[in-house]
Amino acid sequence: MVTHETILWQADQELCSTARAVLTDDGYAVLEAEHSQDVRHPDQIIGIIADHREQWDRERLTRFPQVRALVRLGVGIDNVKVDEIEGAGIRFDSVPAYGTTDVADHAMAMILDLSRQLTARSERLRKGGTRAWRADLENGFRLRGRTLAVVGLGRIGLSVARRAAAFGIEVMFFDPFLPEGTELAHGWPRLQSVREVATADICTLHCPATPLTQHMIDRHYWDDVAASGPPDGQILINTARGSLVDWQAFNHAFDKGVARAAGFDVLEQEPFQEDDPLISQWCKEDPTVHGRLLLTPHVAFASPEAVRDLHEGAAARLVRALSETHGSRRGIQHLEHLT
């Protein structure tokens, strides 16, 4: 039975025991529901931990008049109207650091796989047996001495840069939001525009989905790669947000070899459409695609340790937010004052 001082866990995954203890040890009851509309007593919910599947805005929160804090279960806040929530006096937070090393490892693993052709060579051997037991001298490339442009030198981007540098890759970065002198602190060249990113052998994306970053990798970008990038094309890695890349423009660049290879953990449309020309080629192991394209299903963050960190981090942040709003009567009932 739902009681007062109840926390709503709105997610498609079960709350881990250690995170549940964070909430219950502080005196809160926990209600788990996959969808917010399944809650029978919304007026008894004072805090919400929500995943990515529902849009949290003025309309949805009107069902929860006593809510004082909302925590997004994850890094991205694409599905949260933060201005509306905070404008009503409701505390908002997310869990930005939980998957930092996991996503960085995934991005670096994609670079290593494309360089050493691990997946392609393993599959070739599995299917060809002893007939495929021979050296493939034409594919792959050496990492040492290559240039890597990191777009977004935040927690994850910086972690990827440090990993890449350890392999002898020459790191440079583009991030207009970092203060002057960041390049001096790290000892890496700072790029001044996306156009300069096009000159790198490898580009890895680590920025949020915003109107500013929408399709930042578009046909004009690939024109720049063709004009001033590596002669054999650029390698693109995206473990950030699918909307950063114009998929049709990438398809064209990939077909022309301007995009030499790519690794995507995120796509503009998820799951992908199997009738998409490039996806279809990939699924059929077309030799013009095999070994050049890696796809994973938005799992760069995923590990048992990361999930535990995510759950515990969300619970701790919600408890802190509620303690800071203790006794406050402000809530969603004040949304009518927003303009």
Summary of the structure (lengths in Angstrom):
residues: 339
radius of gyration: 22.9
end to end distance: 37.4
largest distance: 73.5
contacts: 1075
relative contact order: 0.15
helix: 40%
strand: 17%
